[in-house]
Amino acid sequence: MHPSLPPSLTNISQEISVGTLTQKAMMASGCKGKDSWPELVGAEGKVAKATIERENPLVTALILHLGAPITQDLRFDRVRVWVNTNGIVTWIPVIA
């Protein structure tokens, strides 16, 4: 429990603290919840984003166009949704 926060904000403090973990510590802790969505290949990107965030509220889905530059860091709170020029999911969305 964070000493300067009231008990009602403890969970918020814990969620923020997770963002400060090193990549190694995150890898050791593992991801929680559903981590891949193969059934969304061929779906509209916006629909895929909503589905992913509904099925695993611990992640944020990012819609990216094929070829977009990305960082190489591993984050268990992010799912990349790769779409083509028509906005259709072309790769299996996974936590990355």
Order of alpha helices (4+ residues) and beta strands (2+ residues): alpha-alpha-alpha-beta-beta-beta
